[in-house]
Amino acid sequence: MQKQRKWDAKKIISTIILFFCSIAFLLPFIWMLSTSLKIEADVFKYPIEWIPSRWNAASNYQEVWFGDHPFYLYYWNSIKVAVCTTLISVVVSSLAAYGFSKVRFPAGAWLFIIVLATYMVPPQASLVPQFILYRYLGLFDTHIGLILLGSFSVLGTFMLRQFFIGIHNDFIDAAKIDGAGHWRIFWRIALPIVRPAVATYAILRFIWTWNDYQNPLIFLRTDALYTIQLAMQKFTTINGSFYTLIMAAAVSAILPLLIVFILGQKHVIDGIALGGVKG
């Protein structure tokens, strides 16, 4: 009984500490959201007004979304690039992961090591060759080129391969006895089993692509093709002294990430749980 009470006390203390830590992490976001709803004169008012006394939300967000640099255009660009990149990357990484884990072929282990070794090459080291190649192929300053840059992921292949390895070979052998080939085994058996892991990678891939600043900065030149990250940098440069507008733009930029994570957090938890269970 005493041991149970001691455990309950530790759990209560841990919960309280985590609660205050979460509040500390949320405060910058709350301040950002609050500032985006204010008039400019109230931004640095002390004490801080967490709930604005004078609201200017409609004007701030209207300027961000439909002003001289409309965010709706950059939003569409980012959604298009992020969704297409995520879909292609998930399919390619899943197929590669299944091939390296369940298909036996000569030098398969060595080929995987070579593929994995490319992950040690810093992305910045390949920027110049990629730039020259894209100029030659006519993919420079296009969304197609930007999508292709993020569609092939060594990390995604390695991550999903670990989950495919966890599938017991008896499932594969039974399917082969029934006449199923690798293509059918992949779509009907292997992929549904590791679906939480695939969903987790898809969420991470979307977030990485949405937050990507380096590739759009180097491979895009036309303003109408800018993604949300380039738009944020340009918007901040032009409206650097208007904190309400900058915060409204920042809230708009991170909103899709919050929605994606909230909707997909169950799959992330399931993916972590799946990773702890080996067949």
Secondary structure, DSSP 8 states (H G I E B T S, - for coil): -HHHHHHHHHHHHHHHHHHHHHHHHHHHHHHHHHHTTB-GGGTT-SS--SS-SSB-HHHHHHHHHHSSS-HHHHHHHHHHHHHHHHHHHHHHHHHHHHHHHH---TTHHHHHHHHHHGGGS-GGGGHHHHHHHHHHHT-TTSHHHHHHHHS--HHHHHHHHHHHHTS-HHHHHHHHHTT--HHHHIIIIIHHHTHHHHHHHHHHHHHHHHH--HHHHHH---GGG--HHHHHHHHHHHTTT-HHHHHHHHHHHHHHHHHHHHHHHHHHHHHHHHHT---
